[in-house]
Amino acid sequence: MNISELLARHARKFPEKTAVIDGETELSYAEVNRTVNRLASSLARLGLGCGDKIALYMPNTKEFVFSYFAVLRLGAVVVPINARLTASEVQYILDHSDAKALIAHDSVHQALVPLVGKSDVIWIKTGKEEDGWRSLEELIGSGDPKEIVCLAKEEDEATILYTSGTTGRPKGVLFTHRNIITVADMIVIETKIDRHSRLLHLMPLSHSAPLHLFFVGGMYVGATHVVAPAFSPEALLELVERHKITHFFGAPVAYLLTAKHPRFMDYDLSSVRYWMYGGAPLSREEVRFVASRFGAERVMCLYGLTEAGPNGTYLAPEEHEEKAGSVGKYAALHCEVAIVDEQGNEVAPGEVGEIVLRGESVMKGYYKDEEKTNDVIRNGWLYTGDLARRDEDGYIWIVDRKKDVIISGGVNIYPKEVEDVLRTHPAIADVAVIGVPHPEWGETAKAFVVLSAPLELLAEDCKRFLSGKLADYKIPRLYEAIAELPRNATGKVLKQVLRAREAAQEVQG
């Protein structure tokens, strides 16, 4: 079994069933499969094939679906890239992944124009052909609809997802077909997704949970997929009502913002069986608020790690009233979980340790980085970097992160990446970035800046400087000038001192 065969099989079993809805366009499984064959045949004529890395730079659209499956059908490897990344960030991923081609959407391709012609990458975009860009529609139109049989085996490589580490350099998380099919199988069983289900995709399909759990999961059983390029409360409410959505996964902020929509009660959301959130647990108060709007019997927390597929644990709807804020008690299907000390021994209830996960969904490894792979996968266990404890009932509560990752609206922000860019500002001598509480996003980034020259408008100047160098969601919203950063004897910045300072200011405020 391979991921490409999921689509092909359903095209044979129920060809007329709706597979994808994109705006006013509805496509059956047979139509999607024919388009995939056409595109795959044209990509093969361009010299692309088994094992080649092909990047996708596009929002959630039907063209993403076509491209994703066409790449896999050739036995090639998909490299989805967040369509909000800047040209320099994309260039690093293209270089590191050894990408042979990139397929972009017309709505975002302008960001990459500076890169065209600087490498041997084949540039393809939706819409009309332009200087250096081939037309995706022309490739589809000139392609052969004859069925292409994907010969990939379960152990073959399928996808590389890029996620930064605290070093600031993105790491390529490499998955096999088996890894991804394992988590697809898990989610459809745990959340009762079947061929009658209708899934709404508003979170970027460049991220592991939307892509592997819900997109591939839905394809695993032949569900209907509704795709939309961007989240907004209005889009969520209108699409759920219009298409009778049964399952939705979103970052906590998506629920908090939507729950506050002034016309929330005007929409019929009764079709939804599971409202699932992940990326950061909601607090007890936030869960109660969200549950009061969306229905306590339908809200579900998912905890996992990209490197795990993602797989991990979940907090079922019926557990939220008592255990809101926890990430659950048991590991999900095809996964094991433990909380261990520095020696790898399981800690006692109430003690803090690191969450480790084990199962067939765990990544094959970091692409071209055996050392980092061996750092996080030890004796078959994936070390998550999340510190947690179990309560007296066995429920897991995350208390901190070993790494200084900031989770804002369900998206990871890596402070060192931001700090490295800010340090290149001529007026900034030093900087430290931490996460501070935000009522809607969970956390937001704040930069403590040591100035070497005056800046009249600190926040505005820093934001302007970072614009174009980092994706907008990585740019801190808050800034504070500080005389010097607190450091220990070895020179390491004591971020816990900055957090304590921020917490004290919050109390005084």
C-alpha positions in Angstrom: 0.0 0.0 0.0 1.1 3.6 -0.8 -0.6 6.9 -0.4 -1.1 7.4 -4.2 -3.0 4.1 -4.3 -5.6 5.5 -1.8 -6.8 7.9 -4.4 -6.6 5.4 -7.3 -8.5 2.8 -5.3 -11.4 5.1 -4.4 -11.6 6.3 -8.0 -12.3 2.7 -9.0 -14.6 1.9 -6.1 -16.9 5.0 -6.3 -15.8 7.2 -9.2 -18.7 9.6 -9.0 -18.4 10.3 -5.2 -17.3 13.9 -4.5 -13.7 14.0 -3.4 -12.8 17.7 -3.4 -14.7 20.9 -3.1 -12.9 24.2 -3.8 -15.1 27.2 -3.8 -17.8 26.5 -6.5 -15.8 23.6 -8.0 -16.7 20.0 -7.0 -14.6 17.2 -8.3 -15.3 13.4 -8.1 -12.7 10.9 -7.2 -12.5 9.8 -10.8 -12.0 13.4 -12.0 -9.2 14.0 -9.4 -7.5 10.8 -10.3 -7.6 11.5 -14.1 -6.1 15.0 -13.4 -3.4 13.4 -11.2 -2.5 11.0 -14.0 -2.3 13.8 -16.6 -0.1 16.0 -14.3 2.1 13.0 -13.3 2.7 12.1 -17.0 3.7 15.7 -17.8 6.1 15.9 -14.8 7.7 12.6 -16.0 8.2 14.2 -19.4 10.1 17.0 -17.7 12.5 14.4 -16.3 11.0 14.1 -12.9 10.6 10.7 -11.3 11.2 8.2 -8.5 13.0 9.6 -5.5 13.1 13.2 -6.8 12.1 15.9 -4.3 9.3 18.3 -5.6 8.3 21.3 -3.4 4.7 22.6 -3.2 4.3 26.3 -2.3 0.6 26.9 -2.3 -2.4 27.4 0.0 -5.2 24.8 0.4 -6.6 24.5 -3.1 -7.6 21.8 -5.6 -4.2 22.4 -7.3 -2.5 21.3 -4.1 -4.4 18.1 -4.2 -3.5 17.4 -7.8 0.2 18.2 -7.2 0.5 16.2 -4.0 -0.8 13.0 -5.5 0.9 13.5 -8.9 4.3 13.7 -7.1 3.6 10.6 -5.1 2.3 8.8 -8.1 5.7 9.1 -9.7 7.3 7.6 -6.6 8.8 11.1 -6.0 8.9 12.9 -2.6 6.6 15.8 -1.7 8.2 18.8 0.1 5.2 21.0 1.2 6.4 24.5 2.1 4.3 27.0 4.1 3.1 29.6 1.6 3.8 32.4 4.0 7.6 31.8 4.0 9.8 34.4 2.4 12.0 33.8 -0.7 15.2 33.4 1.4 13.5 30.8 3.7 12.2 28.9 0.7 15.6 29.0 -1.0 17.2 27.3 2.1 14.5 24.5 1.9 15.0 24.0 -1.8 18.7 23.7 -1.4 18.6 21.5 1.7 16.0 19.1 0.3 17.7 18.8 -3.1 14.4 19.8 -4.8 14.3 19.3 -8.5 11.1 21.3 -9.0 8.7 23.7 -7.2 5.0 24.0 -7.9 3.5 27.3 -6.7 0.0 28.8 -6.7 -0.5 32.0 -8.8 -1.8 33.8 -5.7 1.6 33.5 -3.9 4.2 32.9 -6.6 5.3 36.5 -6.8 7.2 36.0 -3.5 9.5 33.6 -5.2 10.2 35.5 -8.4 13.7 36.6 -7.1 14.7 32.9 -7.0 13.7 32.0 -10.5 16.7 31.3 -12.8 19.2 31.1 -9.9 19.2 27.3 -9.8 18.3 24.2 -11.9 14.9 24.0 -10.2 11.9 23.6 -12.6 9.5 26.3 -11.7 5.7 25.6 -12.2 2.7 27.7 -11.2 -1.0 27.8 -11.6 -2.4 30.2 -14.2 -0.5 31.4 -17.3 3.1 30.7 -18.2 5.5 33.5 -17.3 9.2 34.1 -17.6 10.8 31.1 -16.1 7.5 29.6 -15.0 5.7 26.7 -16.7 1.9 26.6 -16.5 0.4 23.9 -14.3 -2.8 24.0 -16.3 -0.9 23.5 -19.5 0.9 20.5 -18.1 -2.4 19.0 -17.0 -4.0 19.7 -20.3 -1.2 18.1 -22.3 -0.9 15.1 -20.0 -2.0 11.5 -20.6 -5.0 10.4 -18.6 -3.9 6.8 -18.8 -3.6 5.3 -15.3 -0.1 5.4 -13.9 0.5 2.7 -11.3 2.5 3.9 -8.4 5.1 1.2 -7.5 6.2 2.8 -4.2 6.4 0.4 -1.2 5.4 1.3 2.3 9.1 1.7 3.4 9.8 4.1 0.6 10.2 7.8 1.3 7.1 10.0 0.7 7.3 13.4 2.3 9.7 15.9 3.9 8.2 18.5 6.2 10.4 21.3 7.4 10.4 22.4 11.0 13.0 24.6 12.6 14.9 23.7 15.7 16.3 26.0 18.4 19.4 26.4 16.2 17.3 28.4 13.8 18.1 26.1 10.9 15.0 24.3 9.5 15.2 20.5 9.8 13.7 18.2 7.2 11.5 15.6 8.8 11.5 12.6 6.5 8.5 10.2 6.4 7.8 7.0 4.6 4.5 5.9 3.2 4.1 3.6 6.2 4.7 6.4 8.7 1.9 8.5 7.1 -0.6 5.7 6.5 -0.1 4.7 10.2 -1.3 8.0 11.5 -4.1 8.2 8.9 -5.4 4.9 10.1 -5.1 6.1 13.7 -7.1 9.3 13.2 -10.0 7.8 11.2 -10.5 5.2 13.9 -10.1 7.5 16.9 -12.4 10.2 15.5 -14.8 8.0 13.5 -14.0 9.4 10.0 -15.5 7.3 7.2 -16.5 7.7 3.5 -19.6 9.6 4.6 -17.5 12.2 6.4 -17.0 15.7 5.2 -13.7 17.3 6.3 -12.9 21.0 6.2 -9.3 22.0 5.6 -8.6 25.6 6.7 -5.3 25.0 8.5 -2.3 24.9 6.1 -1.7 21.6 4.4 2.0 22.2 4.7 1.7 21.3 8.4 1.8 17.7 9.6 -1.6 17.4 11.4 -3.7 18.9 8.6 -1.8 17.0 5.9 -1.1 13.6 7.4 -4.0 13.2 9.8 -6.9 14.8 8.1 -6.1 15.1 4.4 -4.5 11.7 4.0 -6.8 10.3 6.7 -9.8 11.4 4.7 -8.3 9.9 1.5 -7.7 6.7 3.4 -11.5 6.1 3.8 -12.8 8.1 0.8 -14.3 11.1 2.6 -15.1 14.4 1.0 -12.6 17.2 1.4 -13.5 20.9 1.5 -10.4 23.1 0.9 -10.1 26.8 1.5 -6.9 29.0 1.2 -7.1 30.8 4.5 -8.8 30.7 7.9 -11.2 33.3 9.1 -14.1 33.0 11.6 -16.5 33.8 8.8 -15.0 31.1 6.5 -15.2 28.5 9.2 -18.8 29.2 10.1 -20.0 29.6 6.5 -18.3 26.5 5.1 -19.4 24.3 8.0 -23.0 25.2 7.5 -22.9 25.2 3.7 -21.2 21.8 3.3 -22.4 20.1 6.4 -18.9 19.5 7.7 -18.5 16.6 10.1 -14.9 17.0 11.2 -12.7 20.1 11.7 -9.2 20.5 13.0 -7.8 23.9 14.0 -5.4 25.7 16.2 -6.9 26.9 19.5 -7.0 30.5 18.3 -9.3 29.4 15.4 -11.9 28.4 18.0 -11.4 31.4 20.3 -11.8 33.9 17.5 -14.8 32.1 16.0 -16.5 31.6 19.3 -16.5 35.4 19.7 -18.0 36.1 16.3 -21.1 38.3 16.8 -23.2 36.2 14.5 -22.0 32.8 15.8 -25.5 31.7 16.9 -26.9 32.4 13.4 -25.1 29.4 11.9 -26.2 25.8 11.9 -23.1 23.8 13.1 -25.0 20.7 14.1 -23.4 18.5 11.4 -20.0 18.5 13.2 -19.2 15.3 15.1 -15.7 16.4 16.3 -14.2 19.9 16.8 -10.5 19.0 17.2 -7.8 21.3 18.3 -4.0 21.0 18.7 -0.7 22.8 18.7 -1.4 24.0 22.2 -3.8 22.9 24.9 -6.6 25.3 25.8 -6.8 26.4 29.4 -9.7 25.2 31.5 -11.4 28.6 31.2 -10.9 28.7 27.5 -12.2 25.1 27.0 -15.4 26.0 29.0 -15.9 29.0 26.8 -15.3 27.2 23.5 -17.4 24.2 24.7 -20.3 26.4 25.6 -20.3 27.6 22.0 -19.3 24.6 20.0 -20.8 21.9 22.3 -18.8 20.2 25.1 -19.7 16.7 23.7 -17.8 17.4 20.5 -14.5 19.1 21.5 -11.4 17.0 21.4 -7.7 17.9 22.1 -4.9 16.2 20.1 -1.3 16.2 21.2 1.5 15.1 19.0 4.8 16.0 17.4 5.6 16.5 13.7 8.4 14.0 14.1 5.9 11.4 15.4 3.7 11.6 12.3 2.1 13.4 14.2 0.8 10.9 16.8 0.7 11.1 20.5 -2.3 11.4 22.9 -5.7 12.9 23.0 -8.3 14.2 25.4 -11.7 13.0 24.5 -14.8 15.2 24.7 -16.2 13.5 27.8 -12.9 14.1 29.6 -12.8 17.9 29.1 -15.1 18.9 31.9 -12.7 17.5 34.6 -9.4 17.5 32.8 -9.5 20.6 30.5 -5.9 21.7 29.9 -4.5 18.1 30.0 -3.4 16.4 26.8 -5.0 13.1 27.8 -4.2 9.9 29.6 -3.5 7.3 27.0 -1.6 7.2 23.7 -3.6 7.1 20.6 -3.8 4.1 18.3 -0.5 2.8 17.0 1.4 4.8 19.6 3.0 4.5 23.1 3.7 7.3 25.5 5.9 7.6 28.6 7.3 10.4 30.8 10.9 9.8 31.6 13.9 11.3 33.4 17.3 12.1 32.0 18.3 8.5 32.2 15.3 7.3 30.3 13.5 5.9 33.3 9.8 6.5 33.7 9.1 9.1 36.4 6.5 8.6 39.2 3.1 10.4 39.1 3.4 14.0 40.0 7.1 14.2 38.9 8.2 16.2 35.9 9.9 14.4 33.0 10.1 14.5 29.3 7.4 13.0 27.1 8.6 10.3 24.8 6.6 8.5 22.0 7.0 5.3 20.2 5.3 3.7 17.2 5.4 3.1 13.4 4.4 6.7 12.6 7.7 8.1 14.0 9.8 9.7 11.2 12.4 7.9 9.3 14.8 10.6 10.5 15.9 14.2 9.8 16.9 14.5 6.2 20.7 14.5 5.8 21.2 14.8 9.6 21.9 11.5 11.2 23.4 13.2 14.3 20.2 15.1 15.1 18.2 12.0 14.4 20.1 10.0 16.9 19.7 12.8 19.4 15.9 12.6 19.4 15.3 8.9 18.7 16.9 6.7 21.3 16.1 3.0 21.8 13.1 3.4 19.6 11.6 6.3 21.6 11.2 9.8 20.2 12.2 12.4 22.7 9.7 15.3 22.3 11.4 18.0 24.3 8.1 18.6 26.2 8.3 18.5 29.9 5.2 17.1 31.6 3.8 15.3 34.7 1.0 12.8 35.3 -1.7 13.6 37.9 -3.1 11.2 40.4 -5.5 9.9 37.7 -2.8 9.4 35.1 -3.6 12.4 32.9 -0.7 14.2 31.3 -0.1 17.9 31.9 2.6 19.8 29.9 4.4 22.1 32.3 7.2 23.5 30.1 9.4 22.9 27.0 13.0 22.0 27.0 13.4 24.1 23.9 12.3 27.6 23.8 9.7 27.1 21.1 6.8 29.7 21.2 3.5 28.3 20.1 1.3 31.1 18.8 -2.1 30.2 17.3 -0.9 26.6 16.9 2.1 27.6 14.9 5.7 27.2 16.2 8.0 30.2 16.4 11.6 29.5 17.1 13.2 32.4 19.0 16.8 31.9 17.9 15.8 32.2 14.2 14.2 35.6 15.1 17.1 36.6 17.3 19.7 35.9 14.6 18.0 38.2 12.2 17.4 41.0 14.7 21.1 40.9 15.7 21.9 42.0 12.2 20.1 45.3 12.8 22.7 48.1 13.0 21.1 49.6 16.1 20.7 46.3 18.0 23.6 44.9 20.1 21.8 42.0 21.7 18.3 40.4 21.8 16.3 37.6 23.4 12.9 36.5 22.3 10.4 34.7 24.6 6.8 33.7 24.5 4.4 35.7 26.6 0.7 35.0 27.3 -1.9 36.1 24.7 -5.6 35.9 25.4 -6.4 34.6 21.9 -3.2 33.1 20.4 -2.1 31.3 23.5 1.3 32.9 23.3 2.9 35.7 21.3 6.5 36.6 20.8 8.2 39.4 22.7 11.7 40.7 22.0 13.9 42.1 24.7 16.4 44.4 22.8 19.7 45.8 23.9 20.3 48.9 21.7 23.7 50.2 20.5 22.0 53.3 19.0 18.7 55.0 19.7 15.5 53.9 17.9 12.7 56.3 18.2 10.0 53.8 17.3 11.4 50.5 18.6 8.5 48.2 17.6 7.8 49.8 14.2 11.5 49.8 13.3 12.0 46.2 14.3 8.9 45.0 12.5 9.9 46.9 9.3 13.5 45.4 9.5 12.2 41.8 9.9 9.6 42.2 7.1 10.7 40.2 4.1 13.4 38.4 6.1 11.0 36.2 8.1 7.5 35.0 7.5 5.0 37.5 9.1 3.8 35.1 11.8 7.4 34.8 13.1 7.8 38.6 13.6 7.4 39.6 17.3 4.5 41.9 18.1 5.9 43.1 21.4 9.3 44.8 22.1 11.1 46.2 25.1 14.4 48.0 25.3 16.6 46.6 28.1 20.0 47.7 29.4 21.5 44.2 29.3 20.3 40.6 29.1 20.6 38.4 32.2 23.2 35.7 31.7 24.8 32.9 33.7 28.5 32.4 34.3 29.0 30.7 30.9 27.2 33.5 29.0 23.9 31.7 28.4 20.9 34.0 28.4 18.6 33.3 31.4 15.3 33.4 29.7 13.5 32.3 32.8 14.5 35.6 34.4 12.9 37.5 31.5 9.8 35.3 31.9 9.6 36.1 35.6 10.1 39.8 34.9 7.2 39.7 32.4 5.0 37.8 34.8 5.6 40.3 37.5 4.8 43.2 35.2 1.6 41.3 34.2 0.6 41.1 37.9 1.4 44.8 38.5 -0.5 45.7 35.4 
